[in-house]
């Protein structure tokens, strides 16, 4: 099943941009998923297990690197959010 996930990150740091940029870069390192960043969120799209693994690993990595952060995630199972025909 295809899964689209929209993620917004809120670091508990005054200088919040470096953790956000590093987290996006980390998400982009995963193969076989599509990652597009926008002003307020990053959208991941791909096979369910691959997207969920990327989120799980990135959240653990983020906690080790930056401490506590808030992740807001919307899951859209069976929807290709980045499909150009839907734009």
Secondary structure in CASP SS format (residue, H / E / C, confidence):
PFRMAT SS
TARGET T0000
AUTHOR 0000-0000-0000
METHOD secondary structure of the structure
MODEL  1
X C 1.00
X E 1.00
X E 1.00
X E 1.00
X E 1.00
X E 1.00
X E 1.00
X E 1.00
X E 1.00
X E 1.00
X E 1.00
X C 1.00
X C 1.00
X C 1.00
X C 1.00
X C 1.00
X H 1.00
X H 1.00
X H 1.00
X H 1.00
X H 1.00
X H 1.00
X H 1.00
X H 1.00
X H 1.00
X H 1.00
X H 1.00
X H 1.00
X C 1.00
X C 1.00
X C 1.00
X C 1.00
X E 1.00
X E 1.00
X E 1.00
X E 1.00
X E 1.00
X C 1.00
X C 1.00
X C 1.00
X C 1.00
X E 1.00
X E 1.00
X E 1.00
X E 1.00
X E 1.00
X E 1.00
X H 1.00
X H 1.00
X H 1.00
X H 1.00
X H 1.00
X H 1.00
X H 1.00
X H 1.00
X H 1.00
X H 1.00
X H 1.00
X H 1.00
X H 1.00
X H 1.00
X H 1.00
X H 1.00
X H 1.00
X H 1.00
X H 1.00
X C 1.00
X C 1.00
X E 1.00
X E 1.00
X E 1.00
X E 1.00
X E 1.00
X E 1.00
X E 1.00
X E 1.00
X E 1.00
X C 1.00
X C 1.00
X C 1.00
X C 1.00
X C 1.00
X C 1.00
X H 1.00
X H 1.00
X H 1.00
X C 1.00
END
